[in-house]
Amino acid sequence: MIMKHPSSLITMIMVILLSLPAKGQSDYIGLGNKQYQLLERLDIRTRHDTLLGFTTVKPYDRRKMTERVLYIDSLDKRGVLPFPLSSIDRYNIRRLLMDNWEWAPAYADSFRVRPVFGVFYKTPANLYAVSTSNFKLAIDPLLNLQYGKDNDGTGSIYTNTRGIMLRGNIANKVGFYSILTDNQERDPAYVRDFVAHNGAVPGEGFYKSYRKNGYDYFDARGGISFNLAKYFDIQFAYDKLFIGNGFRSLFLSDFSSNYLYLRISTRIWKFDYENIFAQTIAPFPPYGSDGRPMHPRNYMMMHHLSLQVTKWLNLGFYENVMEDGRNGLQLSYLNPVIFYRSVEQQLGAAGKANVGFDFKSNVTSSVQLYGQLLINEFVTKEVLHYSRGNYANKQAFQLGVKYIDAFFVHNLDVQAEVNYIRPYTYTNFDSTTNLTHYRQPLAHPLGANLKEFIGIARYQPLPHLYLTGKLMYHLQGLDSAGVNFGGDVSRGYETRPRDYGFFIGSGTPVKSTTAALSVSWEIFENMFIDLNSTYRTYNVQGQPNTSTFFYTVGFRVNLQPREFNF
């Protein structure tokens, strides 16, 4: 069965779900929020926590994470916590509880300060807050003002973001949030090259030109969420998701633009099962080539199953399928417990299916190993003769390690990660159902045909001081003279020049190194002064070597830094 207008089906499903008895429900902690670093540390410290152990699919439920941190805090205060906390950890725990005050009622009075004009900032966490027995609301301003210089000929670079965010819950049953920002920015030349090639601002999508070499765009996000029968969490949102435990994700990252999705999370026994149904923007011609018509749409469905195999090992199975929206939404994909590839074959659909496996192992109370394996296509005879380099060997692999309190330095956390992605991974015979959204990759921001090495150090020596250093290197094979060598995931693999002889770096090799350092001082809760600097080399074989250095200084409130890690 096919539904040409799935919005009516989704509306019907939401009405039915909302009519069912619901338990207390909150919104979700936004991706990139500073709380994630603390939660990651607690996950490693506890090693086998029944909630923190399931961290592969993000964002996290605000209520559940707050309640777990409350429990850890209570054990610490009673002196029975089985692992040590630093003074910085205790400070961060208190700030997390302050930021999520609606789920830490016992601490509410201790967070209060003298409000501004008797109304605003009753606690440092929110500009304005309402708390009654059946309604919670928090309203906050959003601001990111950055200014700097670039030596690549751009001159001054800047970010000017202003907006508003609100979140809350109704009758402790339905959580909601909404975010709206207005943005103007001028970016380094390599970012502008990305925009020119993809017709989209990284991580956003549609834009208008702004002054000289600048971009102007809105960013709007929002969603509702609720809980059913204790075990099921439902989220219906227009936002982003991330699947993985690394800096990158080979399954689904938060690099592309926002999209509409329905997420059903089932948590029972040692299982966490995620069903995701999303509507994405299919490839479309650049503006001006045919006016500005409605963008074509695709439908993306995903399953992710996590199993806590032992106290220290979590294994995951992942599958997804991207289907051409012109054929409507195939209702068979809505079955939450079905193998997508089988459904696709029965329907005679021409979409693209992927499967994958991931693992996370807290091998000690300070070290975590993680990884992903993505299989975009698997032809046995070609896998057995891997050295021939057949184009159908479309797989990707990730392996990483996290080491907290590294070298016995409190709150120094380091991470190392490698990513290998074979040519033509994430692509179909045509470009319509490649793993892209709004002309941007949905997984790795560089696409495919690459190997990458990443090192990250995060250090919080003082409660208000955050230091982050990144060193990234990648080798990628670019298209040569317009010939498709499998690195550009916006192209279909039928345009390949041959069947064999494809290896990472095939085509025109490019080697790039990026070194970045950021320093942030939190002058008030979620209010930062930033200093950022980046040095990037980009050396294409047969062309002059290039490099760029840029820096910015700025001020931001309730927003994450705007970064271009590609």
Residue pairs with C-beta under 8 A, 6 or more apart in sequence:
1 330
1 331
1 332
2 327
2 328
2 329
2 330
2 331
3 9
3 328
3 329
3 331
4 328
4 329
5 328
6 279
6 299
6 328
6 329
9 329
9 331
10 236
10 262
13 262
14 236
17 226
17 228
17 234
18 174
18 226
20 228
20 229
21 228
21 229
22 173
22 174
22 226
22 227
22 228
23 172
23 173
23 227
23 228
23 230
24 63
24 169
24 172
24 173
24 227
25 63
25 169
25 172
25 173
25 174
25 175
25 225
25 226
25 227
25 233
26 61
26 62
26 63
26 66
26 100
26 102
26 103
26 169
26 175
26 225
27 62
27 167
27 168
27 169
27 175
27 176
27 177
27 223
27 225
28 59
28 60
28 61
28 62
28 177
28 223
28 225
28 235
29 35
29 36
29 59
29 60
29 61
29 62
29 65
29 100
30 59
30 179
30 560
31 58
31 59
31 240
31 242
31 254
31 560
32 254
32 560
33 560
34 466
34 526
35 65
35 96
35 99
36 58
36 60
37 92
37 413
37 458
38 69
38 89
38 92
38 93
38 96
39 52
39 55
39 60
39 65
39 69
40 55
40 402
40 404
40 413
41 89
41 404
41 413
42 49
42 52
42 69
42 72
43 49
43 52
43 53
43 55
43 362
43 368
44 362
44 365
44 366
44 367
44 368
44 402
44 404
45 83
45 85
45 365
45 366
45 404
46 52
46 53
46 72
46 83
46 362
47 311
47 312
47 362
47 364
47 365
48 308
48 310
48 311
48 312
48 362
49 68
50 308
51 64
51 65
51 68
52 68
53 308
53 314
53 360
53 362
54 267
54 272
54 306
54 308
54 314
55 245
55 360
56 243
56 244
56 245
56 272
56 304
56 306
56 314
56 316
56 358
56 360
57 241
57 242
57 243
57 265
57 272
57 274
57 304
57 306
58 241
58 242
58 243
59 241
59 242
61 225
61 233
61 265
62 100
62 103
62 175
63 100
63 103
63 175
65 100
66 96
66 97
66 100
66 103
66 104
67 103
69 93
69 96
69 97
70 97
70 103
70 104
70 106
72 81
72 93
73 93
73 97
75 81
76 85
76 90
76 93
83 365
85 93
86 405
86 410
86 411
87 410
88 410
88 411
88 460
88 462
88 463
89 411
91 463
92 460
92 463
94 107
95 525
97 104
97 107
97 111
98 104
98 107
98 111
98 123
98 124
98 125
98 525
99 125
99 525
99 526
101 107
101 108
101 111
101 123
101 125
101 126
101 129
101 131
102 131
102 136
102 138
102 168
102 169
108 123
108 131
111 123
111 124
111 125
112 122
112 123
113 121
113 122
113 123
113 124
115 121
115 122
119 128
120 127
120 128
121 127
122 129
123 129
124 524
124 525
125 138
125 525
125 526
126 138
126 139
126 140
127 139
127 140
127 141
128 137
128 138
128 139
128 140
129 136
129 137
129 138
129 139
130 136
130 137
130 138
130 168
134 170
134 171
134 172
135 168
135 169
135 170
135 171
136 168
136 169
136 172
137 166
137 167
137 168
138 166
138 167
138 168
139 164
139 165
139 166
140 164
140 165
140 166
140 526
140 557
140 558
141 162
141 163
141 164
141 165
141 557
141 558
142 161
142 162
142 163
142 164
142 165
142 179
142 181
142 557
142 558
142 559
143 161
143 162
143 163
143 555
143 556
143 557
143 558
143 559
144 159
144 160
144 161
144 554
144 555
144 556
144 557
144 559
144 561
144 562
145 159
145 160
145 161
145 554
145 555
145 556
146 158
146 159
146 530
146 532
146 552
146 553
146 554
146 556
146 562
147 156
147 157
147 158
147 552
147 553
147 554
148 156
148 157
148 158
148 532
148 550
148 551
148 552
148 553
148 554
149 155
149 156
149 157
149 550
149 551
150 156
150 157
150 188
150 189
150 548
150 549
150 550
151 548
151 549
151 550
152 188
152 189
152 190
152 546
152 548
152 550
153 189
154 186
154 187
154 188
154 189
154 192
154 213
154 550
156 186
157 185
157 186
157 187
157 188
157 550
157 552
158 184
158 185
158 186
158 552
159 183
159 184
159 185
159 552
159 554
159 562
160 183
160 184
160 185
161 181
161 182
161 183
161 185
161 556
161 559
161 562
162 181
162 182
163 179
163 180
163 181
163 182
163 219
164 179
164 180
165 177
165 178
165 179
165 180
165 558
166 177
166 178
167 175
167 176
167 177
167 178
168 175
168 176
168 177
169 175
169 176
170 176
173 226
174 224
174 225
174 226
175 224
175 225
175 226
176 222
176 223
176 224
176 225
177 221
177 222
177 223
178 220
178 221
178 222
179 219
179 220
179 221
179 222
180 218
180 219
180 220
180 221
181 218
181 219
181 220
181 559
182 218
183 204
183 215
183 216
183 217
183 218
183 219
184 210
184 214
184 215
184 216
185 201
185 210
185 214
185 215
185 562
186 210
186 211
186 212
186 213
186 214
186 215
187 195
187 215
187 564
188 548
188 550
188 564
189 548
190 536
190 538
190 548
190 564
191 202
191 564
192 213
194 202
194 566
195 201
195 202
195 207
195 215
198 439
198 440
198 490
199 286
199 287
199 439
200 206
200 207
200 257
200 438
200 439
200 440
201 207
201 215
201 217
202 255
202 440
202 445
202 564
202 566
203 254
203 255
203 256
203 257
203 440
204 217
204 219
204 257
205 217
205 256
205 257
205 258
205 281
205 438
205 439
205 440
206 217
206 438
207 215
207 216
207 217
208 215
208 216
208 217
209 215
209 216
210 216
219 258
220 238
220 258
221 237
221 238
221 239
221 240
221 258
222 237
222 238
222 239
223 235
223 236
223 237
223 238
223 239
224 235
224 236
224 237
225 233
225 234
225 235
225 236
225 237
226 233
226 234
227 233
227 234
228 234
231 266
231 267
231 268
232 264
232 265
232 266
233 263
233 264
233 265
233 267
234 262
234 263
234 264
234 265
235 261
235 262
235 263
235 265
236 261
236 262
236 263
237 260
237 261
237 263
238 258
238 259
238 260
238 261
239 258
239 259
239 261
240 254
240 256
240 258
240 259
241 252
241 254
241 261
241 263
241 276
242 249
242 252
242 253
242 254
243 249
243 251
243 252
243 302
243 304
243 318
244 250
244 251
244 252
244 253
244 358
244 370
244 372
244 398
245 358
245 360
245 368
245 370
245 400
246 370
246 371
246 372
246 398
246 400
246 417
246 419
247 400
247 415
247 417
247 454
247 456
247 565
248 398
248 417
248 419
248 444
248 452
248 454
249 372
249 443
249 444
250 356
250 372
250 374
250 396
250 397
250 398
250 419
250 421
250 443
250 444
251 304
251 318
251 320
251 354
251 356
251 358
251 372
251 374
251 443
252 302
252 320
252 442
252 443
253 441
253 442
253 443
253 444
253 445
255 440
255 441
255 442
255 443
255 444
255 445
255 566
256 436
256 437
256 438
256 440
256 441
256 442
257 281
257 437
257 438
257 440
259 278
259 279
259 280
259 281
259 300
259 437
260 278
260 279
261 276
261 277
261 278
261 279
262 276
262 277
262 278
263 274
263 275
263 276
264 274
264 275
264 276
264 336
265 272
265 273
265 274
265 275
266 272
266 273
266 274
266 275
267 273
270 307
270 308
270 309
271 305
271 306
271 307
272 305
272 306
273 303
273 304
273 305
273 306
273 336
274 302
274 303
274 304
274 305
275 302
275 303
275 336
276 300
276 301
276 302
276 303
276 304
277 299
277 300
277 301
277 333
277 334
278 299
278 300
278 301
278 302
279 297
279 298
279 299
279 300
279 325
280 297
280 298
280 299
280 300
280 322
280 436
280 437
280 438
280 442
281 295
281 296
281 297
281 298
281 437
281 438
281 439
282 295
282 296
282 297
282 298
282 324
282 325
282 432
282 433
283 296
283 431
283 432
283 434
283 436
283 439
283 490
284 295
284 296
284 439
295 438
296 325
296 326
296 432
297 325
298 322
298 323
298 324
298 325
298 432
298 433
299 322
299 323
299 325
299 329
299 330
299 333
300 320
300 321
300 322
300 323
300 437
300 442
301 320
301 321
301 323
301 333
301 340
302 318
302 319
302 320
303 317
303 318
303 319
303 320
303 336
303 340
304 316
304 317
304 318
305 316
305 317
305 318
306 314
306 315
306 316
307 314
307 315
307 316
308 314
309 315
312 361
312 362
312 363
313 359
313 360
313 361
314 359
314 360
314 361
315 357
315 358
315 359
316 357
316 358
316 359
316 360
317 355
317 356
317 357
318 354
318 355
318 356
318 357
318 358
318 374
319 339
319 340
319 341
319 353
319 354
319 355
319 356
320 340
320 353
320 354
320 435
321 333
321 340
321 341
321 343
321 344
321 351
321 352
321 353
321 354
322 351
322 352
322 428
322 433
322 434
322 435
323 329
323 330
323 333
323 344
323 349
323 351
323 433
324 349
324 350
324 351
324 432
324 433
327 349
330 343
330 347
330 349
332 338
332 343
332 346
332 347
333 340
333 343
335 343
340 353
341 353
341 355
343 349
344 351
344 353
350 428
350 429
350 433
351 428
351 433
352 376
352 426
352 427
352 428
352 433
352 434
352 435
354 374
354 375
354 376
354 426
354 435
355 374
355 375
356 372
356 373
356 374
356 375
357 372
357 373
358 370
358 371
358 372
358 373
359 369
359 370
359 371
360 368
360 369
360 370
361 368
361 369
361 370
362 368
363 369
366 403
366 404
366 405
366 406
367 401
367 402
367 403
367 404
368 401
368 402
369 399
369 400
369 401
370 398
370 399
370 400
370 401
370 402
371 397
371 398
371 399
371 400
372 396
372 397
372 398
373 395
373 396
373 397
373 398
374 395
374 396
374 397
374 425
374 443
375 394
375 395
376 394
376 395
376 396
376 424
376 425
376 426
376 427
377 392
377 393
377 394
377 395
378 395
379 390
379 392
379 393
382 388
382 390
382 392
382 393
383 393
386 393
388 500
388 501
389 500
389 501
389 502
389 503
389 506
390 499
390 500
390 502
391 423
391 424
391 486
391 493
391 496
391 498
391 499
391 500
391 502
393 422
393 502
394 422
394 423
394 424
394 425
394 426
394 427
394 493
395 422
395 425
396 419
396 420
396 421
396 422
396 425
396 443
396 444
396 448
397 419
397 420
397 421
398 417
398 418
398 419
398 420
399 417
399 418
400 415
400 416
400 417
400 418
401 415
401 416
401 417
402 413
402 414
402 415
403 413
403 414
403 415
404 413
405 411
405 412
405 413
406 412
406 413
406 414
406 457
409 459
411 459
411 460
411 461
412 457
412 458
412 459
413 457
413 458
413 459
414 455
414 456
414 457
414 458
415 454
415 455
415 456
415 457
415 458
416 453
416 454
416 455
416 456
417 452
417 453
417 454
417 455
417 456
418 451
418 452
418 453
418 454
419 444
419 450
419 451
419 452
419 454
420 450
420 451
420 452
420 504
421 444
421 447
421 448
421 449
421 450
421 451
421 504
422 448
422 449
422 486
422 502
422 504
423 448
423 449
423 477
423 485
423 486
423 487
423 502
423 503
423 504
423 506
424 448
424 449
424 486
424 493
424 496
424 502
425 448
425 449
425 486
425 489
426 434
426 435
426 436
426 441
426 442
426 443
426 447
426 448
426 489
427 434
427 435
427 448
427 486
427 489
427 491
427 492
427 493
428 434
428 492
428 493
429 492
429 493
429 494
430 492
430 494
431 490
431 491
431 492
432 492
434 489
434 490
434 491
434 492
435 441
435 442
435 443
435 489
436 442
436 489
436 490
439 490
441 447
441 489
444 450
444 452
445 565
445 566
446 452
446 474
446 476
446 487
446 566
447 476
447 487
447 488
447 489
447 490
448 486
448 487
448 489
449 476
449 477
449 485
449 486
449 487
449 502
449 504
449 505
449 506
449 507
450 474
450 475
450 476
450 477
450 487
450 504
451 474
451 475
451 504
451 505
452 472
452 473
452 474
452 475
453 472
453 473
453 474
454 470
454 471
454 472
455 470
455 471
455 472
456 468
456 469
456 470
456 471
457 467
457 468
457 469
458 466
458 467
458 468
459 466
459 467
459 468
460 466
460 467
461 467
463 522
464 521
464 522
464 523
465 519
465 520
465 521
465 522
466 518
466 519
466 520
466 521
466 522
466 528
467 517
467 518
467 519
467 520
468 516
468 517
468 518
468 520
469 515
469 516
469 517
469 518
470 514
470 515
470 516
470 517
470 565
471 513
471 514
471 515
472 513
472 514
472 515
472 565
473 511
473 512
473 513
473 514
474 511
474 512
475 504
475 505
475 509
475 510
475 511
476 487
476 505
476 509
476 510
476 512
477 485
477 486
477 487
477 504
477 505
477 506
477 507
477 508
477 509
477 510
478 485
478 487
478 507
478 508
478 509
478 510
478 540
479 485
479 487
479 488
479 491
479 507
479 508
480 507
480 508
483 497
483 507
484 491
484 493
484 495
484 496
484 497
485 496
485 497
485 502
485 506
485 507
485 508
486 493
486 496
486 502
486 506
486 507
487 507
496 502
508 540
508 541
508 542
509 540
509 541
510 538
510 539
510 540
510 541
511 537
511 539
512 536
512 537
512 538
512 539
513 536
513 537
514 534
514 535
514 536
514 537
514 565
515 534
515 535
515 536
516 532
516 533
516 534
516 535
516 563
516 565
517 532
517 533
517 534
518 530
518 531
518 532
518 533
518 561
519 530
519 531
519 532
520 528
520 529
520 530
520 531
520 561
521 528
521 529
522 528
523 529
526 557
526 558
527 555
527 556
527 557
527 558
528 555
528 556
528 557
529 553
529 554
529 555
530 552
530 553
530 554
530 555
530 556
530 561
531 551
531 552
531 553
532 551
532 552
532 553
532 554
532 561
533 549
533 550
533 551
533 552
534 548
534 549
534 550
534 551
535 547
535 548
535 549
536 547
536 548
536 549
537 545
537 546
537 547
538 546
538 547
538 548
539 545
539 546
